[in-house]
Amino acid sequence: MESNYQSLLSPYAILGIIAVYFVVLIVISHFTSKNSDNSKFFLAGRNAPWILVAIGMIGASLSGVTFISVPGKVGAGGANKAFSYLQFVMGNLVGYFVIAKVLLPLYYRHNLTSIYGYLEKRLGFAAYKTGATFFLISRGIGSALRLYLAAIVLHNFCTAPLGLPFVVTVFLTIGLIYLYTAKGGVNTILYTDVLLTTCMLSALVMCIYMISQSMGSGFSEMIHSVSNSKYSKIFFFSDGWADPNNFFKQFLSGALISIVMTGLDQDLMQKNLTCRTLKDAQKNVFTFCINFFIVNIVFLTLGAALYLYAAQQNIPIPTRSDEFFPMMAMQYLGITVCVLFFVGLIASTYASADSALTALTTSICVDFLDIEKKENSEKTNRKIRTLVHLGISFVLFLLIMVFYYINSTAVVDLVFKIAGLTYGPLLGLFSFGIFTKFVPQNKWVPIICILCPLFTWWLDSNSEWLLGGFKFGFLTLALNGLLIFIGLRIVSKEKIAQSI
């Protein structure tokens, strides 16, 4: 995804923005990582104010993928065109309600550090390790894709003009995250993510305002133009299930994606588990829901405004929708928008990536190295956490380089397509544990969780000729989870598990 676009900002100015930003983050890290032990690194001592978590979760949930891809998809046609993405977001809200009322009580009742500990208590050792493994795969791939998108933009407009190769851009991107998360973990991230989220949302609102000025109209006039344009269509019912934007398909997919990619994901649940009580955690989720819905409307409004402005000025639209917002911000909307774009991009990317890096570290330390069960000294624990944190950073570096050479689809679609396969086992395992009282035979659990995603991939790839033109889209997640649920039931013992 190399680009020949020229930025209104010099590469040195962009580096200056990044440098100032990270100096602030590292200062915050210095004060929040003092006396950091396992409890503070993994769960901030379970003493975090819920409102702090709610604000930080916005940035962690949206990421650089949302910041760049969602506005670009508004006018690109195909999946998520116009405001159809809002149907998906509405489904998300239902999923968040399930998280608050079903999953969070479960996690708090068992006093979990890693949410996959529930699988060990309910379904056995094999289910526990399988679930944790699929989380590592899912979150590792997803985080690498998000960082890849941001690294591409930084490379095109900053490091490439300075003659630096892409590998250096990636090294800097990962290295800066490592610097401010290595010591403090979640305790640091709770504070840095509030800053990152505030910067991202401020940049987003200011970008819309500046676009309205560039269009020669006031803010209210621009909003009126957006609402009356072809881009403002939200609901899609007429073309049936074959349409990737079909309301029921998008809504159901949104609910399932939020349950799995938030509720069954150690990354975002780890933040919720830092709250003092279950009630605080639930307040955090409901507050986050309101903010999340509003923020996505703003993202879509930004996308529509960009396309209207491009049409007004006869600006050519790039082939790749992921390039549209960066191109407009860096070339056509002035220095102020240029600066705001980079601030928003950096904020959205690192708000998501820093918590993912810490969650991956937590899962390996707790789920695979049993750091909580061993009576190690704090010095030993710190050494283990540091080495794991460094190792994960290196793996993310390698994954980004792989994506750099093979990626050929819009990143937002690719992230969710992969999630439909790798998060499916988590949906199947947790659903089976919560809604049945059967215990599967341990030896079959990993086999089922490997075969079902492969079959789902095959069926999704051939669904058009097998099912008369039907495309699963994001519903691969539901299919995958259902197949695993059925498979676990087939290999279950008749013995009824004690209620957990």
C-alpha positions as CSV (number, residue, x, y, z in Angstrom):
1,M,0.0,0.0,0.0
2,E,2.8,2.4,-0.8
3,S,1.6,5.8,-1.8
4,N,3.0,8.7,-3.8
5,Y,0.8,11.3,-1.9
6,Q,2.6,14.3,-0.6
7,S,1.8,15.7,2.8
8,L,1.3,19.4,3.6
9,L,3.4,18.7,6.7
10,S,7.1,18.1,6.3
11,P,8.3,14.6,7.6
12,Y,10.2,16.4,10.4
13,A,7.1,18.2,11.6
14,I,5.3,14.8,11.7
15,L,8.2,13.3,13.7
16,G,8.0,16.3,16.0
17,I,4.2,15.7,16.7
18,I,4.9,12.0,17.4
19,A,7.9,12.9,19.7
20,V,5.9,15.4,21.8
21,Y,3.0,12.9,22.1
22,F,5.2,10.1,23.4
23,V,7.1,12.3,25.8
24,V,3.8,12.9,27.5
25,L,2.9,9.2,27.5
26,I,6.2,8.2,28.9
27,V,5.9,10.8,31.7
28,I,2.5,9.4,32.6
29,S,4.0,5.9,32.6
30,H,6.8,7.0,34.9
31,F,4.3,8.1,37.6
32,T,1.8,5.2,37.2
33,S,4.3,2.4,37.1
34,K,5.9,3.0,40.5
35,N,5.8,-0.1,42.8
36,S,4.0,-2.1,40.0
37,D,3.4,-5.7,41.1
38,N,1.3,-8.4,39.4
39,S,-1.9,-7.0,40.8
40,K,-1.3,-3.5,39.4
41,F,0.2,-4.7,36.1
42,F,-2.7,-7.1,35.3
43,L,-5.7,-5.4,37.0
44,A,-4.6,-2.1,38.4
45,G,-5.1,-3.5,41.9
46,R,-8.8,-3.8,41.1
47,N,-9.3,-0.3,42.2
48,A,-9.8,1.7,39.1
49,P,-12.6,4.4,38.9
50,W,-15.3,3.2,36.5
51,I,-15.5,6.5,34.6
52,L,-11.8,6.3,33.8
53,V,-12.3,2.9,32.3
54,A,-15.4,4.0,30.3
55,I,-13.5,6.8,28.7
56,G,-10.4,4.8,27.9
57,M,-12.4,1.9,26.4
58,I,-13.7,4.2,23.6
59,G,-10.2,4.6,22.2
60,A,-9.3,0.9,22.8
61,S,-12.4,-0.3,21.0
62,L,-12.2,2.0,17.9
63,S,-8.5,1.9,16.9
64,G,-6.8,3.3,13.9
65,V,-8.8,0.9,11.7
66,T,-12.0,2.8,12.6
67,F,-10.3,6.1,12.3
68,I,-9.2,5.5,8.7
69,S,-11.3,2.7,7.2
70,V,-14.8,3.6,8.4
71,P,-14.9,7.1,6.9
72,G,-13.4,5.7,3.7
73,K,-16.1,3.0,3.3
74,V,-19.0,5.4,3.4
75,G,-18.6,6.3,-0.3
76,A,-16.8,3.3,-1.6
77,G,-19.8,1.0,-2.2
78,G,-19.9,-2.7,-1.2
79,A,-20.0,-3.7,2.4
80,N,-20.5,-0.9,5.0
81,K,-21.4,1.7,2.3
82,A,-23.2,4.9,3.3
83,F,-24.3,4.8,6.9
84,S,-25.0,1.0,6.8
85,Y,-22.2,0.5,9.4
86,L,-24.6,2.0,11.9
87,Q,-26.7,-1.2,11.7
88,F,-23.6,-3.1,12.8
89,V,-23.1,-0.6,15.7
90,M,-26.7,-1.1,16.8
91,G,-26.1,-4.8,17.0
92,N,-22.9,-4.0,19.1
93,L,-25.1,-2.3,21.7
94,V,-27.2,-5.5,22.2
95,G,-23.9,-7.4,22.6
96,Y,-22.7,-4.9,25.2
97,F,-25.9,-5.4,27.2
98,V,-25.2,-9.2,27.2
99,I,-21.7,-8.5,28.4
100,A,-22.9,-6.3,31.3
101,K,-25.7,-8.7,32.4
102,V,-24.2,-12.1,31.7
103,L,-20.5,-12.2,31.3
104,L,-19.3,-9.6,33.8
105,P,-21.2,-11.2,36.7
106,L,-19.6,-14.5,35.8
107,Y,-16.1,-13.0,35.8
108,Y,-16.5,-11.2,39.0
109,R,-18.1,-14.2,40.7
110,H,-15.0,-16.2,40.0
111,N,-12.6,-13.3,40.8
112,L,-10.7,-13.9,37.5
113,T,-7.5,-12.3,36.3
114,S,-7.7,-14.1,32.9
115,I,-11.2,-14.7,31.8
116,Y,-10.2,-18.0,30.3
117,G,-9.8,-19.3,33.8
118,Y,-13.6,-19.8,33.7
119,L,-13.2,-22.4,31.0
120,E,-10.9,-24.5,33.2
121,K,-13.3,-24.5,36.1
122,R,-16.3,-25.3,33.9
123,L,-15.0,-27.4,30.9
124,G,-11.6,-28.6,32.0
125,F,-7.9,-28.1,31.3
126,A,-8.0,-28.6,27.5
127,A,-10.8,-26.1,27.0
128,Y,-8.9,-23.6,29.1
129,K,-5.7,-23.8,27.1
130,T,-7.5,-24.0,23.8
131,G,-9.5,-20.8,24.6
132,A,-6.5,-18.9,25.7
133,T,-4.6,-20.1,22.6
134,F,-7.3,-18.8,20.3
135,F,-7.3,-15.5,22.1
136,L,-3.6,-15.1,21.5
137,I,-4.0,-15.9,17.8
138,S,-7.1,-13.6,17.4
139,R,-5.8,-10.6,19.3
140,G,-2.3,-11.0,18.0
141,I,-3.5,-11.0,14.3
142,G,-6.0,-8.2,15.0
143,S,-3.5,-5.9,16.7
144,A,-0.9,-6.5,14.1
145,L,-3.4,-5.6,11.4
146,R,-4.4,-2.4,13.2
147,L,-0.8,-1.4,13.7
148,Y,0.0,-2.2,10.1
149,L,-2.6,0.2,8.8
150,A,-1.2,3.0,11.0
151,A,2.4,2.2,10.1
152,I,1.6,2.3,6.4
153,V,0.3,5.9,6.8
154,L,3.2,7.0,8.9
155,H,5.6,5.4,6.4
156,N,4.0,7.1,3.3
157,F,4.0,10.6,4.8
158,C,6.9,10.6,7.2
159,T,9.6,8.0,7.2
160,A,9.6,7.1,3.5
161,P,10.3,10.8,2.4
162,L,13.2,10.7,4.8
163,G,14.6,7.6,3.0
164,L,13.8,5.2,5.8
165,P,12.5,1.7,4.9
166,F,9.2,0.3,6.2
167,V,10.9,-2.0,8.6
168,V,12.2,1.0,10.5
169,T,8.7,2.5,10.7
170,V,7.4,-0.7,12.2
171,F,10.3,-0.9,14.7
172,L,9.5,2.6,15.9
173,T,5.8,2.0,16.1
174,I,6.2,-1.1,18.2
175,G,9.1,0.2,20.3
176,L,7.3,3.3,21.4
177,I,4.4,1.2,22.7
178,Y,6.7,-1.1,24.6
179,L,8.5,1.9,26.3
180,Y,5.4,3.2,28.1
181,T,3.6,-0.1,28.8
182,A,6.5,-2.4,29.9
183,K,6.5,-1.5,33.6
184,G,3.0,-0.3,34.5
185,G,0.8,-2.5,32.4
186,V,-2.9,-1.9,32.8
187,N,-2.3,0.6,35.6
188,T,-0.5,2.8,33.2
189,I,-2.8,2.2,30.3
190,L,-5.9,3.3,32.2
191,Y,-4.5,6.8,32.3
192,T,-2.7,7.0,28.9
193,D,-5.9,5.7,27.2
194,V,-7.9,8.6,28.7
195,L,-5.4,11.0,27.1
196,L,-5.4,9.1,23.8
197,T,-9.2,8.9,23.6
198,T,-9.5,12.6,24.4
199,C,-7.0,13.5,21.7
200,M,-8.7,11.2,19.1
201,L,-12.2,12.6,19.7
202,S,-11.0,16.2,19.8
203,A,-9.2,15.6,16.5
204,L,-12.3,14.0,15.0
205,V,-14.6,16.8,15.9
206,M,-12.1,19.5,14.8
207,C,-11.6,17.7,11.4
208,I,-15.4,17.8,10.7
209,Y,-15.5,21.5,11.6
210,M,-12.5,22.3,9.4
211,I,-14.1,20.4,6.5
212,S,-17.3,22.5,6.9
213,Q,-15.1,25.6,6.6
214,S,-13.3,24.3,3.6
215,M,-16.7,23.6,1.9
216,G,-17.6,27.3,2.3
217,S,-20.5,26.5,4.6
218,G,-21.1,26.5,8.3
219,F,-21.2,23.4,10.5
220,S,-25.0,23.2,10.5
221,E,-25.2,23.6,6.7
222,M,-22.7,20.8,6.3
223,I,-24.7,18.5,8.6
224,H,-27.8,19.3,6.5
225,S,-25.9,18.4,3.3
226,V,-24.8,15.1,4.7
227,S,-28.3,14.2,5.9
228,N,-29.8,14.9,2.5
229,S,-27.1,13.1,0.6
230,K,-27.0,9.5,-0.7
231,Y,-24.4,8.7,1.9
232,S,-26.8,9.1,4.8
233,K,-28.9,5.9,4.2
234,I,-28.8,3.7,7.3
235,F,-31.2,0.8,6.8
236,F,-30.9,-1.8,4.0
237,F,-33.8,-4.3,3.7
238,S,-34.7,-4.6,0.1
239,D,-31.9,-6.8,-1.4
240,G,-32.3,-9.7,1.0
241,W,-29.6,-11.8,2.6
242,A,-27.3,-11.8,-0.4
243,D,-26.7,-8.1,0.3
244,P,-23.6,-7.6,2.6
245,N,-25.4,-4.5,4.0
246,N,-28.6,-6.3,4.9
247,F,-30.0,-5.0,8.2
248,F,-30.6,-8.4,9.9
249,K,-27.2,-9.7,8.8
250,Q,-25.4,-6.6,10.0
251,F,-27.3,-6.3,13.2
252,L,-26.9,-10.0,14.2
253,S,-23.2,-9.8,13.2
254,G,-22.7,-6.7,15.3
255,A,-24.2,-8.3,18.4
256,L,-22.1,-11.4,18.0
257,I,-18.9,-9.5,17.2
258,S,-19.2,-7.3,20.3
259,I,-19.9,-10.3,22.6
260,V,-16.9,-12.2,21.3
261,M,-14.4,-9.5,20.4
262,T,-15.1,-7.6,23.7
263,G,-16.9,-9.9,26.1
264,L,-14.7,-13.0,25.4
265,D,-11.6,-11.0,24.8
266,Q,-9.0,-10.7,27.6
267,D,-7.9,-7.2,26.3
268,L,-11.1,-5.2,26.8
269,M,-12.4,-7.4,29.7
270,Q,-9.2,-6.9,31.6
271,K,-10.0,-3.2,31.7
272,N,-13.5,-3.9,33.0
273,L,-12.1,-6.2,35.7
274,T,-10.0,-3.3,37.1
275,C,-13.2,-1.7,38.5
276,R,-13.8,-2.0,42.2
277,T,-17.1,-3.8,42.0
278,L,-19.4,-5.5,39.5
279,K,-21.8,-2.6,39.7
280,D,-19.0,-0.2,38.7
281,A,-18.0,-2.4,35.8
282,Q,-21.6,-2.4,34.6
283,K,-21.9,1.3,34.8
284,N,-18.7,1.6,32.8
285,V,-20.2,-0.6,30.0
286,F,-23.5,1.2,29.8
287,T,-21.7,4.6,29.8
288,F,-19.4,3.3,27.1
289,C,-22.3,2.2,25.0
290,I,-23.8,5.7,24.7
291,N,-20.5,7.2,23.9
292,F,-19.6,4.5,21.4
293,F,-22.8,5.0,19.4
294,I,-22.3,8.8,19.2
295,V,-18.7,8.5,18.2
296,N,-19.5,6.1,15.4
297,I,-22.1,8.6,14.0
298,V,-19.4,11.2,14.0
299,F,-17.1,8.9,12.1
300,L,-19.7,8.2,9.5
301,T,-20.6,11.9,9.2
302,L,-16.9,12.7,8.7
303,G,-16.8,10.1,5.8
304,A,-19.8,11.6,4.1
305,A,-18.5,15.1,4.5
306,L,-15.2,14.1,2.9
307,Y,-16.9,12.5,-0.1
308,L,-19.1,15.6,-0.6
309,Y,-16.1,17.9,-0.4
310,A,-14.2,15.7,-2.9
311,A,-17.1,15.9,-5.3
312,Q,-17.4,19.6,-4.9
313,Q,-13.7,20.1,-5.7
314,N,-13.4,17.4,-8.4
315,I,-10.8,15.5,-6.3
316,P,-10.1,12.0,-7.7
317,I,-11.1,9.2,-5.3
318,P,-8.3,6.6,-4.7
319,T,-9.0,2.9,-5.5
320,R,-8.4,1.8,-2.0
321,S,-10.9,3.2,0.5
322,D,-8.3,3.0,3.3
323,E,-6.3,5.7,1.5
324,F,-9.2,8.2,1.1
325,F,-9.2,10.0,4.5
326,P,-5.4,10.1,4.8
327,M,-5.1,11.5,1.3
328,M,-7.8,14.2,1.9
329,A,-6.3,15.2,5.3
330,M,-2.7,15.3,4.1
331,Q,-3.2,17.0,0.8
332,Y,-6.4,19.0,0.4
333,L,-7.7,20.3,3.8
334,G,-4.9,22.5,5.1
335,I,-2.2,22.3,7.7
336,T,-4.6,22.3,10.7
337,V,-6.4,19.2,9.5
338,C,-3.1,17.6,8.6
339,V,-1.9,18.0,12.2
340,L,-5.3,16.9,13.6
341,F,-5.3,13.8,11.4
342,F,-2.0,12.6,12.7
343,V,-2.9,13.3,16.3
344,G,-6.1,11.4,15.8
345,L,-4.4,8.5,14.0
346,I,-1.7,8.2,16.6
347,A,-4.2,8.4,19.5
348,S,-6.6,5.8,18.0
349,T,-3.9,3.4,17.1
350,Y,-2.0,3.4,20.3
351,A,-5.1,3.4,22.5
352,S,-6.0,0.0,21.0
353,A,-2.5,-1.4,20.6
354,D,-1.1,-0.7,24.1
355,S,-3.9,-2.5,25.9
356,A,-3.7,-5.4,23.4
357,L,0.0,-5.8,24.1
358,T,-0.6,-5.8,27.9
359,A,-3.5,-8.3,27.5
360,L,-1.4,-10.7,25.5
361,T,1.3,-10.5,28.2
362,T,-1.3,-11.2,30.9
363,S,-2.7,-14.2,29.1
364,I,0.7,-15.8,28.5
365,C,1.9,-15.1,32.1
366,V,-1.4,-16.2,33.7
367,D,-2.7,-18.9,31.4
368,F,0.5,-20.5,30.2
369,L,3.2,-19.7,32.7
370,D,0.9,-19.9,35.8
371,I,2.6,-16.8,37.3
372,E,-0.3,-16.4,39.8
373,K,0.0,-20.0,41.0
374,K,3.7,-19.9,41.6
375,E,5.2,-18.4,44.7
376,N,7.9,-16.3,42.9
377,S,9.5,-13.2,44.2
378,E,8.4,-9.9,42.8
379,K,11.8,-9.5,41.1
380,T,11.2,-12.9,39.3
381,N,7.7,-11.9,38.3
382,R,8.9,-8.6,36.9
383,K,11.6,-10.4,34.9
384,I,9.1,-12.9,33.5
385,R,6.6,-10.1,32.6
386,T,9.3,-8.0,30.9
387,L,10.6,-10.9,28.8
388,V,7.1,-11.9,27.7
389,H,6.2,-8.3,26.9
390,L,9.3,-8.0,24.8
391,G,8.7,-11.3,23.1
392,I,5.1,-10.3,22.1
393,S,6.4,-7.0,20.8
394,F,8.8,-8.9,18.5
395,V,6.0,-11.2,17.3
396,L,3.8,-8.3,16.4
397,F,6.7,-6.8,14.5
398,L,7.1,-9.9,12.4
399,L,3.3,-10.2,11.7
400,I,3.1,-6.6,10.5
401,M,6.0,-7.3,8.1
402,V,4.1,-10.3,6.8
403,F,0.9,-8.3,6.3
404,Y,2.9,-5.6,4.5
405,Y,3.8,-8.1,1.7
406,I,0.5,-10.1,1.4
407,N,-2.4,-7.8,2.2
408,S,-4.7,-6.9,-0.7
409,T,-8.1,-6.1,0.9
410,A,-9.5,-3.3,3.0
411,V,-8.1,-3.8,6.5
412,V,-11.4,-3.4,8.3
413,D,-12.9,-6.3,6.3
414,L,-9.9,-8.5,6.8
415,V,-9.8,-8.0,10.6
416,F,-13.4,-9.1,11.0
417,K,-13.1,-12.0,8.5
418,I,-10.2,-13.4,10.5
419,A,-12.1,-12.8,13.7
420,G,-15.0,-14.8,12.4
421,L,-12.7,-17.8,12.3
422,T,-10.4,-17.4,15.3
423,Y,-13.0,-16.0,17.7
424,G,-15.5,-18.7,16.8
425,P,-14.0,-21.2,19.2
426,L,-14.3,-18.8,22.1
427,L,-18.0,-18.2,21.3
428,G,-18.6,-22.0,21.1
429,L,-16.6,-22.8,24.3
430,F,-18.2,-20.1,26.5
431,S,-21.7,-20.7,25.1
432,F,-21.4,-24.4,25.8
433,G,-20.2,-23.7,29.4
434,I,-22.9,-21.1,30.2
435,F,-25.9,-22.7,28.5
436,T,-25.3,-26.4,29.2
437,K,-24.2,-28.5,32.1
438,F,-22.3,-31.1,30.1
439,V,-18.6,-31.7,30.2
440,P,-16.8,-32.5,26.9
441,Q,-14.1,-35.1,26.8
442,N,-10.8,-33.1,27.1
443,K,-9.0,-34.9,24.2
444,W,-11.6,-33.9,21.7
445,V,-11.8,-30.2,22.5
446,P,-8.7,-28.9,20.6
447,I,-9.6,-31.1,17.6
448,I,-13.1,-29.7,17.4
449,C,-11.8,-26.1,17.8
450,I,-9.4,-26.6,14.9
451,L,-11.6,-28.5,12.5
452,C,-14.7,-26.3,12.8
453,P,-13.0,-23.0,11.8
454,L,-11.5,-24.8,8.8
455,F,-14.9,-26.2,7.7
456,T,-16.4,-22.7,8.3
457,W,-13.8,-21.2,6.0
458,W,-14.5,-23.7,3.3
459,L,-18.2,-23.3,3.5
460,D,-17.9,-19.5,3.5
461,S,-15.6,-19.6,0.4
462,N,-18.1,-21.8,-1.5
463,S,-21.4,-20.5,-0.1
464,E,-22.5,-18.7,-3.3
465,W,-22.8,-21.9,-5.4
466,L,-23.7,-24.1,-2.5
467,L,-26.4,-21.9,-1.1
468,G,-27.8,-20.1,-4.1
469,G,-25.8,-16.8,-3.9
470,F,-25.9,-16.5,-0.1
471,K,-22.8,-14.9,1.5
472,F,-22.2,-15.3,5.2
473,G,-20.1,-12.2,5.7
474,F,-19.6,-11.5,9.4
475,L,-22.1,-14.3,10.2
476,T,-19.2,-16.8,9.8
477,L,-18.7,-16.1,13.5
478,A,-22.2,-17.4,14.3
479,L,-21.7,-20.5,12.1
480,N,-18.3,-21.2,13.6
481,G,-19.6,-21.0,17.2
482,L,-22.6,-23.1,16.4
483,L,-20.5,-25.9,14.8
484,I,-18.2,-26.0,17.8
485,F,-21.2,-26.0,20.2
486,I,-22.6,-29.0,18.4
487,G,-19.2,-30.7,18.3
488,L,-18.7,-30.3,22.1
489,R,-22.2,-31.7,22.8
490,I,-21.4,-34.8,20.7
491,V,-18.2,-35.6,22.6
492,S,-19.7,-34.7,26.0
493,K,-20.0,-37.2,28.8
494,E,-23.5,-37.9,30.3
495,K,-22.2,-36.7,33.6
496,I,-23.8,-33.4,34.5
497,A,-21.4,-30.7,35.7
498,Q,-21.9,-28.9,39.0
499,S,-23.4,-25.4,38.4
500,I,-20.6,-22.9,38.0
